Amino acid sequence: SCYAGSNLTAIRYVSLYWPQFTGHFPDQPIRPGVLIIEAMAEATGILAFITEVGRPEVCQIYMLVGGDKIRFKRTVEPGDQLQIYAEVVTVKRGMWKFNCIATVEGELVTTAEILCTQKKANN
């Protein structure tokens, strides 16, 4: 089963051609903070699945349910390589808590505690 301390590092390349840069901001393209948090949540989903014994149950949904202690320290711009480190803190009653850190070229971008859950899909 999943255990505290399990971790991974994910990499996300930031392209100028993504549609969010059209309006965020036209003269100074910056990756929206909410999309950095989404990338962190996606990394935690991968971590949750690979640290469990066996395969995830069929028809399961992995959902972001919250974020705490979110801090933005630096902007992310087109051409940057965003590195996301995610580490399992706890797993209790289906609720997963992760510490996440995002960096660009070793500079701190964002820190957050990400909370997620796995539930059976309604079919």
Secondary structure, 3 states (H helix, E strand, C coil): CCCCCCEEEEEEECCCCCHHHHCCCCCCCCCCHHHHHHHHHHHHHHHHHHHCCCCCCCCEEEEEEEEEEEEECCCCCCCCEEEEEEEEEEEECCEEEEEEEEEECCEEEEEEEEEEEEEECCC
